[in-house]
Amino acid sequence: MADVRPFRAIRYAQPTDAVVAPPYDVLDDTARATLLARDPHNVVHLTLSGSEEDAGRLFHRWLDEGVLLRDPDPGAWVVEQRYTGPDGIARVRTGLVASLAAEPYSTGAVLPHERTHAGPKESRLRLLRAARAQLEPIFLLYDGEPPLAVPVREPELAAEGTRLWRVPGEGLAEFFADRQLLIADGHHRYETTVAYAEEDPRPGSNRLLVVLVSTSDPGLEIFPTHRVFTGRVEIDPPGEPAVSVHAAVAALEEEPYDASVAVLYRNGTARLVRGEPGELDVELVDRFGHEGIAYTADLEDAVARVDSGRADCAFLLRPTRIED
């Protein structure tokens, strides 16, 4: 069902740790400023510029100047990412980097699990129009054993705990032809590409740069993303009070996954709020809408925002299981 193919990669002529960056949507102003100052060719100059139009022009200038090079032939890449999660455990996650055709969700080839917001999609669409290229990958999951293994040789590219091996990519189209993909991260960029392809009829306008990871990969782990609300003093559902926020989180971790549950923290108190059987925890929080919502993977940050008065309340969540 998914249209996955090798592609002609564009990469740095001189790749170093100084030019790489995390995805655009996890960078705050301080991190962005640090990366912009780190190197005049850091990718944030493209992915999170003050002007999408300027970023597009800069991208094409880097191509003209040889800062970026385009591979002469299509290929795919095996990627290995070493990381330490919020739980302090070091992991190794392996995936494939390839080109994916973006299709409307109604086709069933690619499935979402998040709602999106108009602002980020408008920004990404301006950038896509200006650059006419996918400047960073999105992250998707698939069922089944990986079709390609990590090659037994030195990687072609390596930076910041990530290693990449170029491979021919033969058989990828056939392997993914009968598989559905689930977006793990990148809903805004995926939907932006669908919209861009509708307005630009040129071949390739619907194709995305993607990292594909098997749901059976031992390094795949989902961590919770907590929801914080500002300007929403009316959010105050009943629940089971706890002696402290940490006691509530400990109780949350013991709850079975057959019904939704989350910790609500407000006014210095915490309570366990329960939802419906067969419902995901995020669906419980979705009942309160998205007005004034913000997201953080850091539990202590979520609590601090409420304690400081910067937010009215926070929903502290469990990690969603991969099978869910």
Disulfide bonds with the S-S distance in Angstrom:
none
